[in-house]
Amino acid sequence: MKRILLLLFFPVLLWAQRTEIIDLSKSIKDSKNSIKTFTVIDQRPDKEIGKVMYHKDDVNIVFENDAVTDIKDWFYKDNPVRGNQELILLLENIKISEDKKEKYSIGKLTLKASTFIKKEDGYHFIYRMDTVANVSSRITPYLAQTLSKKITINLTELLKSSYKVNPWKYAISENELNSYSSSLKNNLELYKNDQLEEGAYTDYYSFFTQTPEAGFTLVTNKKGEVTKAVNGTEKITLRKMYAFTLNGKAYKNLPLGSSTEILKDEKGFFIMTSKAALFPNDNASGAMIGAMTGGLIGAMVGGIIDASTSSGKKIKNGDLKVYLDPFTGNYIFEEEDYKFQ
């Protein structure tokens, strides 16, 4: 009799468990046809992605087969023409959770993945996606479907960005892939050197490797504010700079043509600013949100103030603490302190 009851109840359990399969159908074609082989390394400690509720049912978000198989099939389907490079995708975390409120729920996606080019001397870092996305059931009741799409969107953006970005010059071994963040940071001149190279930096990589634009000199106005960099008849306006260094201090360019000093604490390099300064058009929905881990530990680095040891200096240019990601150049927000909805 117990067996009969169990068999009758089993279909009900199956019906209450729903599945949302991650649809990897967006185009990830490499227009340069530069990739010969594509390898996916799944380093996630937990291969289960997670689940959210739809009405009274649990909905599990899953890959159709597994992450490695599905992503490789996706890539080769869109890239049948081969080049000569070996592209590596390192999956570090894909996790979905749900925060249930009294009348609604917040679905949360945490995704971290990186790409490398494999060469004879080792693995050269290309790009990283490290982001958190929140979705409210007040906006859409289909949390599982929406979060699943966000996984695809983020992986698509990561791969497409990787086709365009030049690999870093530093190589690491396969054994160092587990700890590539610390290994690569230790090679960046901004972390190693005691002095800053004065000049204009047009992208994050040149800033963190301390290679300003050759031959260009910074130009200031009557207030001593940098307005551009010039090299003969050539010029780089402030808006086109990622950062610049002047008189032993580093500054980050902001959207409206202003700049703010780059500071440092035990987590890394950051600026003190405001939402209005970073997003003057109030278009913050795509902002990267997350808590930065690891980072720089130690004494001051050539003119960049260590906020943890500064003698009571009050920062007046904003109350929003935003870190600079050395692997992407993006802003990283401390989630517990500030969120963009």
N, C-alpha and C positions, 0 to 999 in steps of 0.2 A: 504493500500500500504506500509506503514511504517513497519507493522508486517511482510510482505512478504520479504522486504529487510533485516530486522533483521534476519530472519530465514535463508536466503541465505548466510548472512555474518557470522553467528555463526559457521558453520563447518570450515571456514577458520581460525577463532580464535582457535578452538580446534586443528587444524592441526599445528598451529604455536607454540603450547605449548606441548613440549615433556617431557617424564618422564623417569628417570633412577632409577630403583629400586635397593636398596642396597642388594647385593647377599650375604647372610650369610650362605655360604656353606663350608668354611674352617673348618677343624677339631678343636674342642675345648674340646676333650675328656680328662677327668681327669683320668690318668692311675692308680691313687691310689683309685679311686671310693670313695672319702671321703665326698662328698656332699650329704646331705639328701634333703634339699630344696634350691631353688635358687630364689631370689627376685630381681627384677629390680625396682629401685626408680628413676623416671625421674624428676630431679630438674631443668631441663633447663628452663630458663625464657621464651624462645621462642622455640616452638616445630618445627617451620619451619627450615629446614636445609639450604636451599639456592638453587641458580640456577646459571648456566653458559650458555654461548652461544655455539651453534654448527651451523656454517654457520650463518644464520640469525634467527635461532630459539632459544628460551629460553628452556633450559633443566632443569627441577626440579629434585633434588636428594631427594628421599623419601624412607622411610621404606614401605614395602608392606602393612602392616596394621598400626601398630604404633610401636614405639621403644620398649615398655615394652613387648607387645605380641610377636613380632618377635624375640627378643633376648632370651626370656624365652623358646620359642619353639625350637630355635636353640640349646640352652644348653641341654634341656631334650632329644632332638633327639640324641645328641652325648653322653649323659650320662644316659642311662636307668637304670644302676645299682646304687643303693643309698648307701650312707654312713651314717654318723651321725652328720655332720656339717651343719650349716646354712650360706650359702654364700650370701652376699648382693652386688649388683652392683649399684653404685650411678652415674648416668649420670649428669654431671654438664654443659657440653657445647659440642655441635656438630654443627659447623657452616661452611658453604662454601660460598666463595665470589669470585669475579672476578675483576682483575685490567686490564682494557682494554688499550693496547698501540696502537700506530699507525698501526703497521703491525702484531701484535700478542697480546695474552692475557696471564696473569698469574692467574691460579686458585689457591686458597688458602683454605686449610682445617685447622680449629682450633678444636682440640678435647681434652676434659678433662673429665676423669672418674676415679672413685676410687672403690676399693673393701674392704669389711669388713667381718669379721666373727662375727655372733651374738651369744653371750653367755649369761648366766644368769645375769652377772653383767653389760651387755651393749654391745656396738659395738666396736670390736677391729680392728683397721686399718691393712690392708695387703699391698696394693700396689696402685700406681696411674700412670695413663697415662696422661701426660700434654704436648701436642706437637703441632707444627705447621708444615704443609708440603706445599710446593709450587710446582706447575706443570706448565710448559710452553707449550703453543700451538705450539711452534716451535719444540718441541720434539714429542708431540702427539696431533693430532687435537681432540682427544676424551677426553676432559677434564672431562666431567661428569662421564664417565666410569672409568677413572683412579682415580679420587678423591673418587668415591664410593668404589672402591677396597681398597683404603687406609683406609677408615673407618673400613672395615672388618678386614684388616690386623692389625690395631692398637687395636681393641677390642679383636682380637684373641691373640695378644701378651700380653695384660693386663690379660686376664683370665688364660692363660697358665702360666704366671709368678706368678699369685696368688696361683696356686696349689702348687708351690714350696717354697714360702716364709712363714716363721712363722709369725703369727699375733703379733702385738705389745702388750706389757703387759698392756698398758693404755687403759681403757675402757671409752667410752663416751655414753651419753644417746641418744635416738632417736631424742630428741629436739635439740641436739648439732650437728646433721649431717649437718645442714645448714652452720655451722661455724666450722667444724671439724679441719680445718687447724690451726686456732688460738688456739683452745682448746688443740690440741695435742702438738703444739709447746711449749705451756706454761708448759707442763709436761716434756719436754726434758731437761736433765741435762746440756747440752751444753749451753742452754739459761738461765737456772736458777742459776747455780753455778758460783762463783767468781774465782774458781781455776780449772785448767785443770789437769786431771789424766794422769801422764806421762806413756808412753808405746806405744805398737803397737796395731793398730786397723785393723782387717782384712775385715771389711765391714762397710758400712755407718751407719747401725743401732747402732753398738757398739760405733762408734765415736760420734754420736749425743746423745747417752745415757751415754757416758763417762764410758764405761766398757772395758778397754784394756784387752788384752789376759793375763790371770792370770799366774804369775810366770815367765813371759818373761822379759828380760832386753835388752834395746837397746844397740847396738854395733856401735861405730863410727870408722872411719879411721883417719889417721894422720891430715887430713884437718878438722876434727870435723863433717864430714858428716855421717849420719846414713846409714849403709849398710845392717843391719839385726837385728833381735831380737832373743835371745837365752834363752833356759830353759834347762840346762843340755846338753844332746845330741840333743835335738830338736831345730830347728831353723825356723824362718820365714824370708824369703828374702824380700828386699824392694819391689820387684815387686808384692809380694803377699799381701802387706799392702794397705788398702784403705787410711789410714792416720796414722800419729804418732805425739806424743807430746814430746817435749824435752826442758828442761829448761824454762818451762812456756809458750812455744809457740807451735802452731799447724802447721803441714805441710801436704800438699797433695802429695801423690805419683803420678808421671807422667809415661807415657808408657815406656820411654827409660831408666827407672831406676833412674831418678833424682827426685827432690822434690822441692816444692815451698811453701812459707809461706801462711797460710790461714788468710785472713783479714776479717774485718767486717765493714758494714755500716748500715744505717737505713733499708735496704731491707733484709739483711741477711748476710751469710758467703760466701766469694768469694775468688778467686785467680786471680792474674794478670799473664797472660801467653801469648802464641801465638798459632796460628793454627798448626805450625810445631811441637811444643812441645806436643800438645794434639793428633794430628793425623800425626805421622811421616810417615805413608804410604799413606798420602793424601787421606784417605778413610773417608771423612766427610759427605757423603751423608745421613747417618742415624743419624746425630747429632740432638739432641733435640734443637729446637729454640723457644724462647719465652720470653716474658717480665715477670719478677717475680713480684708478687704483695704481699702486706703485708710485713712480715718479721720482723726482730728484730729491736726494737726501744729502745734506752736507752744508758746506759753507757758501758764502756769496760767490756768484759768478759775475766777474767783470762789470760792475756798475748796475746790475739788476738787483733791486732791493729784495732782501730776504724778509718777507713780511712777518715771519715767526720770530725774528730777532731784532727787527727795526725798533729803535728806541722811541716808542710811543708816537710815531709819525701817523697822523690822521689822514686817510685817503679821502679826498673830497669830490672826486670825479665820478662817484657812483656807489651804489650799495649792492650791486649784483656782481658776484664773483664768478668769473668765467675763465676756465682753463683753455689753453691752446694745445690741441692734439698734435704732437710731432709727427704722427703717421698720416694725417690727412690735412692738417692745417685748420680743421673745423673747430668751432667752439664746443666746449663740453661744459654743461651746467651741472652743478651739484643738485641732484634731484630733491634732496630733503629740504633745500633752501629755496628753490625756485622752480616753477613749472610753467610751460606754455601750453595752453589747452587749444 
